[in-house]
């Protein structure tokens, strides 16, 4: 097995330890000790970053499959499932409910290695971090997790564009997937192809994210992402890229392969076949999610023809980034209930749509 390193840190933004390829160092105490690993990706010479919270709840043992979070485009795990809102992250919540929880940073994000091409001009290369590359990174992460945990399966919780490589992996490796959550999934549409050239990477500012997040809310409705929370999130986002302050305005450089993948999916070519997925699947989205509309969710639901069980849950007053918003606790509970299982009895599949059991 490839050599990887565990490094214990109090948080993503407190760099109390020096990352090393040869040693594992204990650092300052954390309320819940987080392990951190760097895992090689095939023969690329690059490593992805994995964070891990062991199950905090007692009595669960190994009865539940480990959970791996897969982020979407533009922001890594530290700003998604590991970000603490009023002291608690989604990872914390699942850990307290008895799950071993993991989260991946794709190459080009957060604490993972950057593609060497990201040093060049944005249009010098094809879009970086396409779904097929991301699937290979998920495969490397799952191989590491299953060896580390001595298990054969994991559950995946993927968000937005990340649902494409997650769907690819789940369809190709059904023996490795316990359950699959597709949160705000990108699915196939039949729209004209956007012919604009897609760069290798994007530069995303704090203002870009602020305008995007608050723009998801329908006109006339109050904000669902607390301004106080974004005041913490925004600077933390800029800090996720060590080169951000070398540019004016400060910006995070992220691979733009996701935009190319979304354009392809929305012009009639989703990169995976939902019918290849056999694990139980939860589709979960917010009422105000424009990336995953009712029609999108129905398209995916209808094509999950071999899933052991499937659910489509829509949560009120949530947008495409519901895990950062007031509805996040509803999201936590729906996902927790699905991951806990107990919903497939003697071969009879109980399916629900829009949160209602049929």
Order of alpha helices (4+ residues) and beta strands (2+ residues): beta-beta-beta-beta-alpha-beta-alpha-beta-alpha-beta-beta-alpha-alpha-beta-alpha-beta-alpha-beta-alpha-beta-beta-beta-beta
